């Protein structure tokens, strides 16, 4: 899914020393669950960078894409934003992976508002707290904390998933 933007967002940013997505995202190709540090992360970044799987090489967080201010780089701002891949009832759903337990919903709201300024359609947000994980083939159960923000609190049961009350897991997979 591509977000409809008011105008193209251009960025020449590079990840640099940030490896926050290497912990936050689940990667099916690597059998790496959400919020578990990738075994390939090293002091220099990624030890298999040249041969990393397509889901890793293709992922670009909102900061890298130029949607957020410099100080909101995920390893500094505490949130890895995934802007692609999910719609619910016609609304684009972005995911906010919190990288630290001290990141507040107000900080999520602030960064979401900055993203929303560039997106020409309503956004809903699924927040995945730091440390919360689920099976790669499962989904999260979430509760509303603001009109357009849901907070994941546990892995959804098979019955909840079958009812369509929850979304598929936010994994990086092509």
N, C-alpha and C positions, 0 to 999 in steps of 0.2 A: 504494500500500500504506500502510495506517495501522499504526503500532506499537501493540501492546496495552500500555496503561499501568496501573500500580497505581492511580493516581488522576490526574485531569486536571492538567496543568501549565499554570499561567496566567502570562502575562508581559505587561507593558506596555512592554517595551523597544523602542527604536528603534535603527536602524543608527548614527545619529549620523555621525561621521567615518569609520566603517569601510566600506571598499570591497573588502575581501579577496575576497569571492565574485565580484566583477567581473573578477578575474584568474583565480581558481581554476577556476571552472566553465566548461564548454563550453556554448555557446548556439547551437543549430542555427539559430534564427531570424535570428541575426546572423552566421552562418558563423564564429563565434569559437571557436577550439580551446581545449581545457583548458590552463590555466597560461599563457595569453597575455592580457596586459592588454587590456581592452575599449577600443576606440577612443573610446567615449563617456564614459570616466572623466575627470573634470576636478577642479580644486581644490575645487569646491563639492559634489562627489559624482558625479552622473550628469547629463550635459548633455541627455539625452532622458528624464529621470525621468518627466515627465507622460505621455509616449507610449512608455515602454519596453515591450518585448515581454512577453507573458504569462509566459513562463518566468522572466523576471527579477522581475516584480512578485509572482509567486506563490511564489518561493523564500524559505524561512525557515530559516536555519541553526539548529543546536541551541542556540547561545547566545541568539539572538533569541527562540526559543521558550521560554526559561527553564530549559533543562536543565542549564546550566553556570553557575558563579560569575561575578561581574562581571569579574574579572581574566582570564577565559578568552575575552573577546571576541576574535574571530579575528585582528584586526590586532595584538592584544597577546599572546595565547596561542599564536599561530602555526599554528592549525588551523581550517579551515572544515569543519564537520561537516554532511553531508547525510544526513538521517535517513529519506529516503523513496525508494520506487520500485523496490526490488530484493529478491528472495528467491532463495535458492539451497538446493535440497533442503529446503524448508520453514523455513529459518532466515532471519531478517531480516538483510540486509546493509546496514550503514551505511558511508559513505565519509568518510575523513579526508583532506582536501586540505591538505598541508603548505604553509604560505606562506613558510617560510624553511628553508634547508638545515640549520640547527642544531637543529631540533626532533627530539628523540630518540623512539625507540619506547617508552621508559619514559613519556614525556610523553603519547604517544598512549594507552598503557595506562591511565594515571591518569585522563585525561579520559573515555575509554571506560567505565571503572568508574563514574564519576560519572553518565554517561548511563544505564548499565545499572541503577543504583539506582532509576530511575524507570520502567523498562521491564519489563513482566511477561512477557517471553519472551527466550530466548537471542539474543544478537547476535553476528554476525561482522563483521569490519571489513576493508575494503579501503583501504590507505594509498596515496595518490598523492603521491610526493615532489615538492617544489618544483621547477619547471622541467621535469618529465616531461610529455610531451604525446603525443597520438596523433590520428589522423584522427577526425573526428566520426562516421564510419560504422564505426569499428574498435573493438576492445576492448583491454584491457590484459592482458598476461601477468603473473602474480603468483606469488610463492613464500611459503610459510608462514614466519613469523618467531616466532609464538607460536601456541598452540592455536586461538585464534579471530581471529588477525590475519594478513592476507596483505599483502605489500608488492609493489606494482607495480614492475616493473623495465624494461619495454619494451612496445612495441606488440605485440600477439599476431599471429601469422601467420594467414592465412585457414584453414589446416588446423587449427590449435589452436582457432580459433573454431568451426569446423564440428564438431569433436569435443566441443564443449560444455565444454571445460576452463577457459574464461574467461567473464567476464560482459560484457554490453554496456557501452559506454562510459558513464561517469557524467556525462551532459550534462543541462543544465536545458532541458527541452523538454516542453511540455504535451501 
